Amino acid sequence: MALHDDSDDETHFNSYLSEEKHDSGEGYSVRHFMFTGDQRMLIRQRFRPKHVKKIMAEVMKDVLKDKTYDAEVGSFWTQTITDKIKEKVKELGYERYKLIINVQLFQLKGQGFKLALKAIWDEATDCFAHELYIGATMACSAVCCGMFFY
């Protein structure tokens, strides 16, 4: 299945936990968890970058439209954008997904920029969405990573 697959089929994953208990010899029991291949987990809804990207574009446009770059209030705008993206993406119902949202705002003066992210994740469940807003005097880049919590 492709990383950005938007199909609505349910995805199953193997290797889940079984539990063994035994006496430690010191008056309490010790639990050991082992991975087994006989149980399956059902991810009810995969992280869909297409839907998240649409949300990020709408939020950035709503917050930054008709605004001129101002370094003093830029941090307030980025925090507002981050909070609104998080709130709206959570409404999509991605159960057991941890969201990592990074928003950067910068003034346009003819310069370029590069954005790099580094993460360890599971290609079967984790994904990200990126959106760029360009206004008259500023640009805003937003990245939202959805990482499944096992």
VEXSEDO-369723 format. One record per atom (N, C-alpha, C): residue in one letter; x, y, z. Coordinates in nm, 3 decimals, m for minus. Each point is the difference from the previous one (the first is absolute). Layout:
<recs>
REC type    east   north      up
REC    A       X       Y       Z
...
</recs>
This chain:
<recs>
REC type    east   north      up
REC    M   0.084  m0.117   0.000
REC    M  m0.084   0.117   0.000
REC    M   0.089   0.124   0.000
REC    A  m0.033   0.095  m0.082
REC    A   0.082   0.121  m0.012
REC    A  m0.010   0.087   0.124
REC    L   0.102   0.082   0.020
REC    L   0.005   0.086   0.117
REC    L  m0.115   0.099   0.004
REC    H  m0.037   0.054  m0.114
REC    H  m0.104   0.103  m0.004
REC    H  m0.130  m0.056  m0.056
REC    D  m0.026  m0.127   0.020
REC    D  m0.119  m0.065  m0.050
REC    D  m0.123   0.053   0.071
REC    D  m0.100   0.043  m0.076
REC    D  m0.120   0.055   0.059
REC    D  m0.116  m0.099  m0.001
REC    S   0.026  m0.128  m0.021
REC    S  m0.108  m0.098  m0.001
REC    S  m0.057  m0.014   0.141
REC    D  m0.123  m0.043   0.007
REC    D  m0.069  m0.008   0.129
REC    D   0.005  m0.140   0.060
REC    D   0.083  m0.089  m0.055
REC    D   0.005  m0.133   0.056
REC    D   0.068   0.001   0.137
REC    E  m0.036  m0.098   0.083
REC    E   0.057  m0.008   0.134
REC    E   0.135  m0.068  m0.009
REC    T   0.095   0.047   0.077
REC    T   0.136  m0.053  m0.004
REC    T   0.025  m0.080   0.126
REC    H   0.049  m0.122  m0.017
REC    H   0.030  m0.087   0.112
REC    H   0.150  m0.011   0.017
REC    F   0.044  m0.012   0.123
REC    F   0.141  m0.017   0.029
REC    F   0.019  m0.114   0.099
REC    N   0.103  m0.078  m0.022
REC    N   0.034  m0.111   0.089
REC    N   0.093   0.047   0.110
REC    S   0.044  m0.090   0.082
REC    S   0.096   0.015   0.110
REC    S  m0.051   0.089   0.112
REC    Y  m0.073  m0.063   0.086
REC    Y  m0.046   0.069   0.118
REC    Y   0.040  m0.074   0.125
REC    L  m0.041   0.051   0.112
REC    L   0.056  m0.045   0.126
REC    L  m0.078  m0.116   0.062
REC    S   0.074  m0.094   0.055
REC    S  m0.060  m0.096   0.091
REC    S   0.073   0.018   0.133
REC    E  m0.065  m0.040   0.107
REC    E   0.054   0.029   0.132
REC    E   0.027  m0.130   0.075
REC    E   0.115  m0.005   0.066
REC    E   0.033  m0.113   0.088
REC    E   0.026   0.055   0.140
REC    K  m0.054  m0.067   0.101
REC    K   0.024   0.039   0.139
REC    K   0.077  m0.111   0.069
REC    H   0.094   0.036   0.083
REC    H   0.065  m0.099   0.085
REC    H   0.052   0.068   0.126
REC    D   0.021  m0.082   0.102
REC    D   0.044   0.051   0.130
REC    D   0.148   0.038  m0.007
REC    S   0.034   0.119   0.049
REC    S   0.138   0.046  m0.004
REC    S   0.084  m0.060   0.111
REC    G  m0.062  m0.064   0.098
REC    G   0.071  m0.054   0.113
REC    G   0.015   0.102   0.112
REC    E  m0.043   0.121  m0.022
REC    E   0.010   0.106   0.101
REC    E  m0.137   0.047   0.045
REC    G  m0.103  m0.081  m0.020
REC    G  m0.132   0.032   0.051
REC    G  m0.089   0.076  m0.096
REC    Y   0.043   0.022  m0.123
REC    Y  m0.087   0.065  m0.096
REC    Y   0.015  m0.071  m0.134
REC    S  m0.101   0.017  m0.084
REC    S   0.004  m0.068  m0.130
REC    S   0.058   0.095  m0.105
REC    V   0.064  m0.058  m0.096
REC    V   0.063   0.075  m0.108
REC    V  m0.075  m0.032  m0.129
REC    R  m0.026   0.102  m0.077
REC    R  m0.068  m0.019  m0.128
REC    R   0.101   0.019  m0.113
REC    H  m0.003  m0.091  m0.092
REC    H   0.082   0.009  m0.120
REC    H  m0.095   0.008  m0.118
REC    F   0.026   0.090  m0.088
REC    F  m0.081   0.013  m0.119
REC    F   0.081  m0.049  m0.119
REC    M  m0.062  m0.082  m0.082
REC    M   0.067  m0.053  m0.118
REC    M  m0.088   0.028  m0.122
REC    F   0.065   0.026  m0.112
REC    F  m0.074   0.019  m0.124
REC    F  m0.042  m0.135  m0.056
REC    T  m0.122  m0.009  m0.045
REC    T  m0.049  m0.123  m0.063
REC    T  m0.060   0.037  m0.134
REC    G  m0.004  m0.094  m0.090
REC    G  m0.054   0.026  m0.132
REC    G  m0.144  m0.042  m0.015
REC    D  m0.064  m0.050   0.105
REC    D  m0.135  m0.051  m0.014
REC    D  m0.108   0.103   0.029
REC    Q   0.036   0.116   0.049
REC    Q  m0.097   0.105   0.026
REC    Q   0.015   0.109  m0.105
REC    R  m0.107   0.071  m0.028
REC    R   0.004   0.105  m0.100
REC    R  m0.058   0.129   0.056
REC    M   0.054   0.112  m0.048
REC    M  m0.053   0.130   0.038
REC    M  m0.067   0.062  m0.122
REC    L  m0.108   0.062   0.023
REC    L  m0.074   0.064  m0.108
REC    L   0.014   0.151   0.014
REC    I   0.053   0.062  m0.102
REC    I   0.006   0.145  m0.003
REC    I  m0.127   0.047  m0.069
REC    R  m0.084   0.067   0.076
REC    R  m0.132   0.037  m0.051
REC    R   0.009   0.105  m0.110
REC    Q   0.093   0.092   0.011
REC    Q   0.014   0.103  m0.103
REC    Q   0.146   0.039  m0.010
REC    R   0.057  m0.019  m0.117
REC    R   0.139   0.038  m0.023
REC    R   0.012   0.151  m0.013
REC    F   0.119   0.050   0.030
REC    F   0.031   0.142  m0.016
REC    F  m0.006   0.034  m0.148
REC    R  m0.085   0.094  m0.037
REC    R  m0.020   0.038  m0.140
REC    R   0.059   0.139  m0.026
REC    P   0.117   0.005  m0.064
REC    P   0.065   0.130  m0.026
REC    P  m0.086   0.094  m0.083
REC    K  m0.079  m0.055  m0.091
REC    K  m0.084   0.083  m0.087
REC    K  m0.098   0.086   0.083
REC    H  m0.062  m0.061   0.099
REC    H  m0.097   0.072   0.084
REC    H   0.070   0.099   0.092
REC    V   0.114  m0.039   0.055
REC    V   0.074   0.085   0.092
REC    V   0.056   0.121  m0.074
REC    K   0.048  m0.022  m0.121
REC    K   0.055   0.110  m0.082
REC    K  m0.108   0.106  m0.027
REC    K  m0.121  m0.043  m0.026
REC    K  m0.111   0.093  m0.023
REC    K  m0.028   0.083   0.125
REC    I   0.002  m0.064   0.116
REC    I  m0.021   0.071   0.126
REC    I   0.110   0.103   0.022
REC    M   0.125  m0.038  m0.023
REC    M   0.112   0.091   0.022
REC    M  m0.011   0.122  m0.091
REC    A  m0.037  m0.020  m0.126
REC    A  m0.014   0.111  m0.095
REC    A  m0.110   0.097   0.047
REC    E  m0.112  m0.053   0.044
REC    E  m0.111   0.084   0.047
REC    E   0.040   0.080   0.124
REC    V   0.066  m0.065   0.095
REC    V   0.038   0.067   0.125
REC    V   0.101   0.111  m0.027
REC    M   0.102  m0.029  m0.080
REC    M   0.101   0.103  m0.029
REC    M  m0.060   0.118  m0.074
REC    K  m0.090  m0.028  m0.093
REC    K  m0.065   0.109  m0.074
REC    K  m0.086   0.085   0.094
REC    D  m0.076  m0.064   0.088
REC    D  m0.086   0.073   0.093
REC    D   0.081   0.089   0.095
REC    V   0.111  m0.051   0.051
REC    V   0.079   0.074   0.099
REC    V   0.084   0.110  m0.066
REC    L   0.055  m0.026  m0.118
REC    L   0.099   0.091  m0.058
REC    L  m0.051   0.091  m0.112
REC    K  m0.124  m0.020  m0.045
REC    K  m0.048   0.083  m0.111
REC    K  m0.003   0.148   0.042
REC    D   0.034   0.085  m0.093
REC    D  m0.001   0.146   0.020
REC    D   0.094   0.045   0.112
REC    K   0.102  m0.076   0.031
REC    K   0.095   0.039   0.105
REC    K   0.135   0.029  m0.064
REC    T   0.072   0.091   0.061
REC    T   0.136   0.034  m0.040
REC    T   0.095  m0.060   0.102
REC    Y   0.115  m0.045  m0.047
REC    Y   0.096  m0.064   0.090
REC    Y   0.038   0.094   0.114
REC    D  m0.005  m0.053   0.120
REC    D   0.041   0.074   0.120
REC    D   0.066  m0.101   0.094
REC    A   0.129   0.018   0.023
REC    A   0.077  m0.095   0.081
REC    A  m0.052  m0.008   0.143
REC    E  m0.055   0.107   0.051
REC    E  m0.046   0.002   0.139
REC    E  m0.124  m0.086   0.023
REC    V  m0.088  m0.006  m0.097
REC    V  m0.121  m0.082   0.016
REC    V   0.008  m0.131  m0.077
REC    G   0.110  m0.023  m0.068
REC    G   0.017  m0.123  m0.079
REC    G  m0.008  m0.126   0.085
REC    S   0.057   0.004   0.119
REC    S  m0.006  m0.119   0.086
REC    S  m0.143  m0.028   0.046
REC    F  m0.078   0.104   0.020
REC    F  m0.142  m0.017   0.036
REC    F  m0.075  m0.065  m0.116
REC    W   0.026   0.045  m0.122
REC    W  m0.067  m0.058  m0.117
REC    W   0.036  m0.146  m0.018
REC    T   0.128  m0.033   0.016
REC    T   0.040  m0.141  m0.018
REC    T  m0.063  m0.089   0.108
REC    Q  m0.007   0.050   0.123
REC    Q  m0.063  m0.079   0.106
REC    Q  m0.150  m0.018  m0.027
REC    T  m0.065   0.105  m0.048
REC    T  m0.142  m0.008  m0.035
REC    T  m0.023  m0.101  m0.111
REC    I   0.083   0.005  m0.103
REC    I  m0.012  m0.094  m0.111
REC    I   0.021  m0.143   0.049
REC    T   0.101  m0.022   0.081
REC    T   0.029  m0.133   0.053
REC    T  m0.118  m0.054   0.081
REC    D  m0.055   0.082   0.088
REC    D  m0.111  m0.043   0.085
REC    D  m0.124  m0.033  m0.083
REC    K  m0.030   0.083  m0.100
REC    K  m0.118  m0.023  m0.083
REC    K   0.016  m0.125  m0.086
REC    I   0.120  m0.022  m0.055
REC    I   0.023  m0.121  m0.079
REC    I  m0.018  m0.123   0.088
REC    K   0.059   0.003   0.118
REC    K  m0.010  m0.114   0.092
REC    K  m0.146  m0.029   0.035
REC    E  m0.074   0.105   0.031
REC    E  m0.141  m0.016   0.037
REC    E  m0.081  m0.061  m0.114
REC    K   0.018   0.050  m0.122
REC    K  m0.079  m0.048  m0.113
REC    K   0.042  m0.140  m0.045
REC    V   0.129  m0.032   0.008
REC    V   0.044  m0.134  m0.038
REC    V  m0.050  m0.102   0.102
REC    K  m0.005   0.036   0.127
REC    K  m0.054  m0.091   0.102
REC    K  m0.147  m0.029  m0.026
REC    E  m0.073   0.096  m0.056
REC    E  m0.141  m0.020  m0.032
REC    E  m0.019  m0.106  m0.109
REC    L   0.105  m0.030  m0.078
REC    L  m0.010  m0.103  m0.103
REC    L  m0.007  m0.140   0.059
REC    G   0.034  m0.013   0.128
REC    G  m0.017  m0.128   0.069
REC    G   0.112  m0.099  m0.019
REC    Y   0.122   0.046  m0.014
REC    Y   0.114  m0.092  m0.011
REC    Y   0.032  m0.056   0.138
REC    E  m0.058  m0.116   0.031
REC    E   0.022  m0.061   0.131
REC    E   0.142  m0.054   0.009
REC    R   0.062   0.018   0.114
REC    R   0.133  m0.051   0.031
REC    R   0.111   0.065  m0.083
REC    Y  m0.027   0.111  m0.066
REC    Y   0.104   0.072  m0.073
REC    Y   0.052   0.115   0.084
REC    K   0.130   0.013   0.007
REC    K   0.065   0.115   0.062
REC    K   0.028   0.100  m0.111
REC    L  m0.033   0.125   0.023
REC    L   0.020   0.104  m0.101
REC    L   0.121   0.085   0.036
REC    I   0.085   0.022  m0.098
REC    I   0.113   0.091   0.015
REC    I  m0.020   0.108  m0.106
REC    I  m0.017   0.123   0.045
REC    I  m0.029   0.111  m0.092
REC    I   0.110   0.104   0.012
REC    N   0.055   0.038  m0.114
REC    N   0.107   0.099  m0.006
REC    N  m0.043   0.110  m0.096
REC    V  m0.006   0.124   0.049
REC    V  m0.039   0.115  m0.082
REC    V   0.112   0.102   0.005
REC    Q   0.041   0.045  m0.118
REC    Q   0.105   0.102  m0.010
REC    Q  m0.052   0.116  m0.083
REC    L   0.027   0.119   0.047
REC    L  m0.043   0.123  m0.068
REC    L   0.124   0.084  m0.027
REC    F   0.012   0.050  m0.121
REC    F   0.116   0.083  m0.030
REC    F  m0.036   0.107  m0.101
REC    Q   0.079   0.106   0.005
REC    Q  m0.021   0.115  m0.088
REC    Q   0.055  m0.030  m0.138
REC    L  m0.071   0.046  m0.101
REC    L   0.047  m0.016  m0.137
REC    L   0.087   0.119  m0.039
REC    K   0.126  m0.029  m0.025
REC    K   0.094   0.103  m0.046
REC    K   0.087  m0.054  m0.113
REC    G  m0.054  m0.093  m0.077
REC    G   0.072  m0.056  m0.112
REC    G   0.088  m0.119   0.035
REC    Q   0.001  m0.042   0.124
REC    Q   0.083  m0.113   0.041
REC    Q  m0.075  m0.132  m0.023
REC    G   0.074  m0.108   0.003
REC    G  m0.059  m0.132  m0.008
REC    G   0.006  m0.066   0.137
REC    F  m0.061  m0.116   0.012
REC    F   0.009  m0.073   0.127
REC    F  m0.013  m0.149  m0.029
REC    K   0.055  m0.077   0.088
REC    K  m0.010  m0.146  m0.008
REC    K  m0.054  m0.050   0.132
REC    L  m0.083  m0.100  m0.007
REC    L  m0.058  m0.060   0.119
REC    L   0.034  m0.148  m0.001
REC    A   0.052  m0.048   0.111
REC    A   0.032  m0.143   0.011
REC    A  m0.051  m0.052   0.133
REC    L  m0.056  m0.119  m0.004
REC    L  m0.047  m0.067   0.121
REC    L   0.063  m0.138   0.004
REC    K   0.028  m0.044   0.119
REC    K   0.057  m0.133   0.017
REC    K  m0.079  m0.071   0.109
REC    A  m0.048  m0.119  m0.030
REC    A  m0.079  m0.075   0.097
REC    A   0.015  m0.149  m0.027
REC    I  m0.019  m0.078   0.103
REC    I  m0.004  m0.145  m0.015
REC    I  m0.146  m0.039   0.008
REC    W  m0.050  m0.065  m0.105
REC    W  m0.139  m0.038   0.004
REC    W  m0.026  m0.125  m0.081
REC    D  m0.122  m0.047   0.012
REC    D  m0.045  m0.120  m0.068
REC    D  m0.069   0.043  m0.129
REC    E   0.054  m0.041  m0.114
REC    E  m0.058   0.041  m0.128
REC    E  m0.142  m0.050  m0.020
REC    A  m0.037  m0.106   0.068
REC    A  m0.133  m0.057  m0.016
REC    A  m0.108   0.085   0.066
REC    T   0.036   0.077   0.103
REC    T  m0.102   0.074   0.075
REC    T   0.024   0.150   0.006
REC    D   0.123   0.044  m0.002
REC    D   0.034   0.140   0.024
REC    D   0.012   0.076  m0.132
REC    C  m0.035   0.128   0.005
REC    C   0.006   0.082  m0.121
REC    C   0.005   0.147   0.039
REC    F   0.012   0.088  m0.100
REC    F   0.004   0.143   0.029
REC    F  m0.068   0.078  m0.112
REC    A  m0.034   0.123   0.030
REC    A  m0.055   0.093  m0.099
REC    A   0.076   0.131   0.012
REC    H   0.023   0.066  m0.112
REC    H   0.071   0.128  m0.003
REC    H  m0.079   0.099  m0.084
REC    E  m0.006   0.124   0.045
REC    E  m0.068   0.105  m0.074
REC    E   0.080   0.129   0.012
REC    L   0.001   0.079  m0.107
REC    L   0.071   0.127  m0.004
REC    L  m0.097   0.110  m0.037
REC    Y  m0.004   0.106   0.080
REC    Y  m0.082   0.117  m0.028
REC    Y   0.095   0.115  m0.034
REC    I  m0.026   0.067  m0.111
REC    I   0.083   0.114  m0.039
REC    I  m0.090   0.122  m0.013
REC    G   0.029   0.100   0.083
REC    G  m0.072   0.126  m0.005
REC    G   0.085   0.107  m0.068
REC    A  m0.040   0.125   0.012
REC    A   0.072   0.109  m0.064
REC    A   0.134   0.027   0.067
REC    T   0.006  m0.006   0.133
REC    T   0.123   0.034   0.072
REC    T   0.057  m0.113   0.083
REC    M  m0.068  m0.114   0.002
REC    M   0.047  m0.112   0.082
REC    M  m0.041  m0.133  m0.060
REC    A   0.066  m0.105   0.048
REC    A  m0.034  m0.137  m0.037
REC    A  m0.010  m0.081   0.129
REC    C  m0.081  m0.103  m0.005
REC    C  m0.020  m0.085   0.117
REC    C   0.003  m0.146  m0.047
REC    S   0.080  m0.079   0.067
REC    S   0.012  m0.142  m0.030
REC    S  m0.053  m0.079   0.120
REC    A  m0.086  m0.098  m0.027
REC    A  m0.054  m0.084   0.106
REC    A   0.018  m0.147  m0.037
REC    V   0.042  m0.078   0.098
REC    V   0.016  m0.145  m0.014
REC    V  m0.075  m0.066   0.114
REC    C  m0.080  m0.101  m0.032
REC    C  m0.071  m0.077   0.101
REC    C   0.034  m0.147  m0.021
REC    C   0.065  m0.059   0.100
REC    C   0.035  m0.142  m0.004
REC    C  m0.099  m0.076   0.087
REC    G  m0.051  m0.109  m0.052
REC    G  m0.088  m0.088   0.076
REC    G   0.072  m0.130   0.025
REC    M   0.030  m0.030   0.126
REC    M   0.073  m0.121   0.034
REC    M  m0.088  m0.088   0.087
REC    F  m0.020  m0.123  m0.045
REC    F  m0.087  m0.094   0.070
REC    F   0.067  m0.047   0.128
REC    F  m0.073   0.004   0.110
REC    F   0.051  m0.041   0.130
REC    F  m0.043  m0.143   0.027
REC    Y   0.095  m0.092  m0.002
REC    Y  m0.029  m0.143   0.023
REC    Y  m0.023  m0.027   0.146
</recs>
